[in-house]
Amino acid sequence: MALTNLNSPWCDCPQQPVSQHCLGEHISRKLKEGRKRNHNGSGWKGRLPLEQAAPSPVHLPLPPCLAQVRAFHHAFSTNDCSRNVYIKKNGFTLHRNPIAQSTDGARTKIGFSEGRHAWEVWWEGPLGTVAVIGIATKRAPMQCQGYVALLGSDDQSWGWNLVDNNLLHNGEVNGSFPQCNNAPKYQIGERIRVILDMEDKTLAFERGYEFLGVAFRGLPKVCLYPAVSAVYGNTEVTLVYLGKPLDG
């Protein structure tokens, strides 16, 4: 029995079936590497930190080991982020260095051109004046001068600024979000679930288990990557891919 790419297609991943045997070998190897690194006092300790992002009803269930491997493959890319950030050893958390007058972002390793996908994002430090979550193409910049809403600053990205609750695209504010009176401001550590539907061409958000609504419609049929941008020095942002959302 083959598992075909764990809820693929993915833009940057070969579209080849992965057997349970091969996945088992991969997981076993990762766990051995983790135990070895832990013995040496560094690296992840034989498991990925997904106990911080426990499975929830919104996405399809997988055995924990498969969910961890899948999430790791969809984590931030160390080769596709601003020079002013680094990805911590856990593989899921971005740390922004205290660089003045710079906005810095990161994309994930894998983007999506088809299907439905969900991931969670949360800030583990101050937001500063701008803190944006959303999606971006490969052409969207991941660094710029000044403190700006980098995601949504051009036609290659779409973002929600958690500081002022504005939706941003093509350098313009597309209204406030969520669309309700006195919408609560984001609190540090609060998890936001992002839902990308490439069939309906929409991007939606949830807070906890509350559906906040569709933020963007009419997304282009191109490869889109989960992304964030931050401005506050030494703040940290974690992103964990969950899988395919359930209907309903």
C-alpha positions in Angstrom: 0.0 0.0 0.0 1.4 3.4 -1.0 0.9 6.8 0.6 0.9 9.3 -2.2 2.7 12.3 -0.9 0.6 12.9 2.3 -2.0 15.3 0.9 -0.1 16.4 -2.2 0.4 17.9 -4.8 3.2 20.2 -3.5 5.0 22.7 -5.7 8.5 21.8 -4.7 8.2 18.1 -4.0 8.5 15.3 -6.5 5.1 13.8 -7.2 6.1 10.2 -6.4 4.3 7.7 -4.2 6.0 7.1 -0.9 5.7 3.6 0.5 5.0 2.9 4.2 8.3 1.0 4.3 10.3 4.0 3.0 8.4 6.4 5.4 9.2 4.0 8.3 12.9 4.0 7.4 12.9 7.8 7.1 11.2 8.3 10.5 13.5 5.7 12.1 16.5 7.5 10.7 15.2 10.9 11.9 14.6 9.6 15.4 18.1 8.0 15.6 19.6 11.3 14.5 17.5 13.1 17.1 18.7 10.8 19.9 22.3 11.2 18.8 22.0 14.9 18.7 20.3 14.9 22.1 23.2 12.8 23.5 25.6 15.5 22.3 23.5 18.2 23.9 22.0 19.9 20.8 19.3 19.5 18.2 15.8 18.2 18.5 15.4 15.4 21.1 14.3 12.5 19.0 10.9 14.0 18.2 9.5 17.1 16.6 7.8 19.6 18.9 4.3 18.8 17.7 3.0 18.3 21.2 2.8 22.1 21.0 0.5 21.7 17.9 -1.6 18.7 18.8 -3.9 17.2 16.1 -7.3 18.9 16.0 -10.6 18.1 14.3 -10.0 20.6 11.5 -7.5 18.4 9.7 -7.3 14.8 8.6 -5.7 12.5 11.2 -2.4 10.8 10.7 -0.3 8.6 13.0 1.8 11.0 15.1 5.1 10.0 13.4 3.7 10.6 9.9 2.2 14.0 11.0 5.6 15.0 12.4 7.5 14.1 9.3 4.9 15.8 7.1 5.0 19.0 9.2 8.8 19.1 9.1 8.8 18.9 5.3 6.3 21.8 5.2 8.2 24.0 7.8 10.1 27.3 7.2 12.9 27.1 4.6 16.3 28.1 5.8 17.1 29.0 2.2 14.1 31.2 1.6 14.0 33.8 4.3 15.5 37.2 5.1 19.1 37.3 6.0 18.0 38.9 9.3 16.2 35.8 10.6 17.2 32.2 11.3 15.2 29.1 11.7 15.8 27.5 15.1 16.9 23.9 15.5 13.4 22.6 16.0 12.8 23.4 12.4 9.5 25.2 13.0 10.4 28.5 14.7 11.7 31.7 13.1 13.8 34.0 15.2 14.2 37.6 14.0 17.5 39.3 14.9 17.4 42.8 16.4 18.1 44.7 13.1 16.9 48.3 13.0 14.7 49.6 10.1 14.1 46.2 8.5 11.1 44.0 7.9 11.9 40.4 7.6 10.0 37.3 6.4 10.2 33.7 5.6 8.5 31.2 3.3 8.0 27.5 3.8 9.8 24.8 1.9 6.8 23.7 0.0 4.0 25.7 -1.7 0.6 24.6 -3.1 -1.0 25.0 -6.4 -3.9 22.5 -5.8 -5.9 21.1 -3.0 -6.9 22.4 0.5 -4.3 22.9 3.2 -4.3 24.2 6.8 -1.5 25.3 9.1 -1.1 27.1 12.4 1.0 30.2 13.2 1.7 31.8 16.5 3.9 34.6 17.8 6.1 33.7 20.8 7.3 37.3 21.4 6.2 40.9 20.9 4.5 41.8 17.6 5.9 45.3 17.3 4.2 47.7 14.9 3.7 45.1 12.1 3.2 41.3 12.3 1.7 39.7 9.2 0.7 36.1 8.3 -0.5 34.9 5.0 0.8 33.5 1.7 3.2 34.5 -1.0 4.5 33.4 -4.4 8.2 32.7 -4.9 8.6 36.2 -6.4 7.5 38.0 -3.3 10.4 39.7 -1.4 11.3 38.4 2.1 13.1 41.6 3.3 12.7 45.3 2.9 13.8 48.5 4.5 11.8 50.1 7.2 8.9 48.7 9.3 6.2 47.8 6.8 3.6 45.1 6.1 5.9 43.1 3.8 3.3 40.4 3.1 0.7 42.2 1.0 3.1 44.9 -0.2 2.8 43.8 -3.8 0.7 41.6 -6.1 2.7 38.5 -5.1 1.5 38.2 -1.5 -1.6 38.4 0.7 -1.5 39.1 4.4 -3.4 39.8 7.6 -1.6 42.3 9.9 -2.3 41.0 13.4 -1.5 44.4 14.9 -4.2 46.5 13.3 -6.4 43.7 11.8 -6.0 45.0 8.3 -6.0 42.8 5.2 -3.2 43.6 2.7 -2.6 42.9 -1.0 -0.9 44.8 -3.8 0.2 47.5 -1.4 -3.4 48.3 -0.4 -5.6 47.8 2.6 -8.5 45.5 1.6 -10.5 46.2 4.7 -10.4 45.1 8.3 -10.6 41.5 9.5 -12.4 39.8 11.0 -15.5 41.8 9.9 -17.1 42.4 13.2 -17.4 45.2 15.7 -14.6 45.6 18.2 -12.6 42.6 16.9 -10.2 41.4 19.6 -6.5 42.1 19.1 -4.1 39.2 18.8 -2.5 38.0 22.0 1.0 36.6 22.1 0.9 32.8 22.0 -2.6 32.7 20.5 -2.8 30.2 17.6 -4.2 31.3 14.3 -5.2 28.6 11.8 -4.8 29.5 8.2 -6.9 27.6 5.6 -5.9 27.8 1.9 -8.3 26.4 -0.6 -6.8 26.3 -4.1 -10.0 24.8 -5.5 -12.2 27.7 -4.4 -9.2 30.1 -4.6 -9.7 31.5 -1.1 -7.7 32.1 2.1 -9.5 31.9 5.4 -8.5 32.1 9.1 -9.6 30.6 12.4 -8.8 31.6 16.0 -9.0 28.6 18.3 -12.0 26.7 16.9 -13.8 29.9 15.8 -14.0 30.4 12.0 -13.3 34.0 11.4 -14.3 34.0 7.7 -12.8 34.2 4.3 -10.2 36.9 4.0 -9.2 36.7 0.4 -11.0 35.4 -2.7 -10.0 35.0 -6.3 -6.5 33.8 -5.6 -4.4 33.1 -8.8 -3.8 29.5 -9.9 -0.1 29.7 -9.0 2.1 28.1 -6.4 1.5 29.8 -3.1 3.6 29.4 0.1 2.7 29.9 3.7 4.7 33.0 4.9 5.1 35.5 7.7 6.8 38.8 8.1 8.0 40.4 11.4 9.7 43.6 12.6 10.4 43.2 16.3 13.9 42.3 17.4 14.3 38.8 19.0 10.7 37.9 18.4 9.9 34.4 17.4 7.2 32.9 15.1 6.2 29.3 14.9 4.5 27.7 11.9 3.2 24.1 11.8 1.5 22.5 8.8 -1.6 20.5 9.8 -2.8 18.9 6.6 -6.0 18.9 4.7 -9.0 20.6 6.4 -12.1 18.6 7.0 -15.3 19.7 5.3 -18.0 21.2 7.3 
